[in-house]
Each structure stands twice: as structure tokens, then as C-alpha cells.
């Protein structure tokens, strides 16, 4: 299995590739199948890797606790701010 950098994988996969920052976030949150590998400070993925959406949690607390804010940030749900 040949590994390539995130930027190279994006060039091969997309017409208009996402930014390297987005690709790193995908690697950190395990959105590649098979998962990305971190070597030193760089991430590498197999050429045939696919992007996959993470599963949505069944329940997201609606309070403003740290745990619920972290869950909403990880899943992409909009943050609930005090006073909104």
C-alpha cells in the first residue's frame, strides 16, 4: 500500500481540493478509510483512501457545558451560545 501526503491525495481525488488545514482536520478526526497515518509532523494516506462522514451521535446535550460544546464542535453541529 503506497502512502501519499494529504495534499497529493487531494489533488488526485478532487477537481477543487480542500485546503491542507481541512485535510489535517479530517486526518485528526479519523475521516479517512483506511485511516491516515502520522509520520513525524505529517499525515499520509493510501492512494485509494476514501473520505467518510463520521457517524452522528444519537444525543447531543443542549446545555452549554464543556462536554456538549466539544461534542458539537467534533460533529459540526452549530454551537449554542448563551444569549442567542
Buried (B, 14 or more C-beta within 10 A) or exposed (E): EEBBBBBBBBEEBEEEBBEEEEBBEBBEEEBBEEEBEEEEEEBBBBEEBEBEEEEEEEEEEEEEEEEBBEBBEEBEBEEBEEEE
